Amino acid sequence: MPETPAPRRPQADKAAPAKPARPAATSRTRIPLQDRNPITAPAHSWFTSPARSHASKYSGQGRELPLHIVLLILEHLDTAADLARITRTSRLLYYMTLPRLYQHVTLRSYSEMRYVDGSPEGFGGGSPFAAGLNTLVSRNFTQYVESFRVVGDWREHDVDDYAKGRVPDNSMMLQIAMRAALDKMKALKSFAWELNTKPLSTIYQSLINLPPITSFTLRCPTKRIPRPTTLIPPLPGLVTLIIYDIDPLCYPDDFSLLLATSKKLENLMFHWNPRMRESGEESVNLMNYFARSIAMNHIIPAKRLAFYNMYARNTGEGFERAADNSHLEEITVINSMGSSQDPIHVFLDNTWRVANHQPVPYNLKMMKIDNVDKEHIRMMSRFSGMERLYVISDRRGSKPCSTAATPTTPSNMNTGTNANSTPTMNGVSTATTPTITEPQCKNLAGEHLAVIQSNHRGIKHLLLPDYWQLSDETLFRLCQSCPDLEQLGFSCAVPHLDSLRQIIALVPKLFAIRVLVRPNSELAEKIEAMEIEMHQFAVATESWRPEYKNLRYFGLGDKLIFKLGDVVFPPKGKGPPPGTENTLRGKSMGPVRRITRIEREDVNHVEIWGKDTKTFVPSFPFHFGLGVFTVDIRGVLTVWLVYDYDVLDALLMMHLNGFDRSLGLEFGRIKSIGIAIKDSRLYRYSVIQVIDETKYKQQLGATSNKCHLTVYIPGSKYKMKP
């Protein structure tokens, strides 16, 4: 085999004394130790490999980046593919990126075999689900896992064994292998079981032996097959609990003990299978879930509650005492307690109106509902301070939706048998019940807007239903009473431009407007008849005015969404002739706003679009809130937020000794605003520099170098990826 030629060395200076010639390197020649090259990659790859194993101070190359800079760069990688490629770059990046690569693990199982380039996935081995599970069990990467999620459809064999009182072998082997992986996850904080088969006691025993997890998501079975029913044991550190596809006839597990022993539970989401509401089946009893909590006098300290497809009777046994309404900040009620207006549901739904003894949530900040009635308006009139209100509309026309969509579940493929509805796919039925009459609609809309203008004048996000058409005068009074509006979605006739400018001038913080258009209406037909370029031209030639300077997003209907940019002025002497400013030719020659048409997915971070859906998502969205921190005030302060946020461009406030002070006015200046989520993954950072430390301490009355700060970030403009 020919030897690899040694790399050429630079010629010595002529003035330097000549060194004695060294014999050529052969198999019998011994090379001195000081002349040997480092033992790394093969010699032919020393000058071609992008990853250097050794940095020499004599090589003329720059020094390597400090490790904390490399770590900061790696924190901005958010996809598994990018992280996997980085780990193959060098040994240093391998060890620095590996914990992030396995920080969040999702294993997805499919009911049918999938093919890639004509070959089945996992060709020559097992399925990707089995290969991933084998890696977690056999390798030591499991120690880095903080979030573990299994989702999809597990193909069960020998299902008839359940009828004979035995769990099938392949399902039991799944439980055993899953427990072997869970037992090695010493840093696990979040666990989600979203397979179509149930977790057995084997899985729950493993969760008990692990450090307390903070988030647990459970998908219930949707097939009426006899299965073992497990009493879910206590998880004392639980903060978030999500249980969906609940069907009392499909042998769900008993989670009443879990609710009664979770002292730190803040986020609670229940989603029932839409089958019960479609067929009018009264099989849900809420006391099966909350009876232990009531008997133990345990009040769930929930801050966020969400109910989907709830069809149950209010028995008056104290269900309203199960949760602490004084802590409640956000509530979501979709297709529950009278949302559908179907006659088949009126008997059970009326029990919530007649026996309504629910305490008033005085600290409520957000509400997402799909129906407005007298009881809702009466409840809103008993407290004040709501900041976000979203009333979801039905996008299919004048017929109300009777069920919320339930994606990725087998139950969606079953059609309902409601005699008063037309069964459709995805668990959604179209009711044939007449809608609310126009006078009733006007009365509800008037009372609802009156309550907002009187009790909730500081509201920031407001999404109204598309069947409430607001006049120019009503819209003017609403914006005049609520000057802090940042996002507004409403339905109206085409307003005059002069009136629209006056309305926009009343809400200087408004950056997103959405004009709702009822499907199949006369306005919808007119909008579709016009070309998109005409809509874009109209928005561009109107939004350049100073009244719209803070506006960033404008939506017309469901299909037209525009992002507004900078204002472009014409060159001097090339503007429109005098007297032609309002003509079509004059507007085209005058100043315009840069307009870009975007898709619905691009504005999901804006709540009036992102929250306008009945689709169930088994997770709590990011939100802004409060956080208390202890920081060192000497030199530079680094602030860490403890909640999940979706906000960056906002005002940072500080609460010291019982009174608020603006951090940017008296005590320091904000260099950059950023966040860190609960699991301490730093996405961006906040650095606050103290200008006058002595004055700072005197104002605080602090005797030590530490103080407590409460940071509040209102508003929402930018999206942070989880």
PyMOL commands that set and color helices and strands:
alter all, ss='L'
color gray80, all
select helices_A, chain A and resi 33-35+43-45+67-74+80-87+91-101+128-138+140-144+160-163+169-182+201-209+248-250+256-261+275-279+287-295+319-321+343-354+374-380+410-413+438-455+472-481+497-505+522-529+532-542+546-548+584-589+600-603+607-610+663-667+693-700
alter helices_A, ss='H'
color red, helices_A
select strands_A, chain A and resi 104-109+115-116+119-120+147-152+190-195+215-219+240-246+267-272+304-308+330-334+366-369+388-391+421-423+429-431+461-463+469-470+487-492+512-516+553-556+560-568+592-597+626-632+636-639+653-656+659-662+668-672+686-690+706-712
alter strands_A, ss='S'
color yellow, strands_A
deselect
rebuild
show_as cartoon
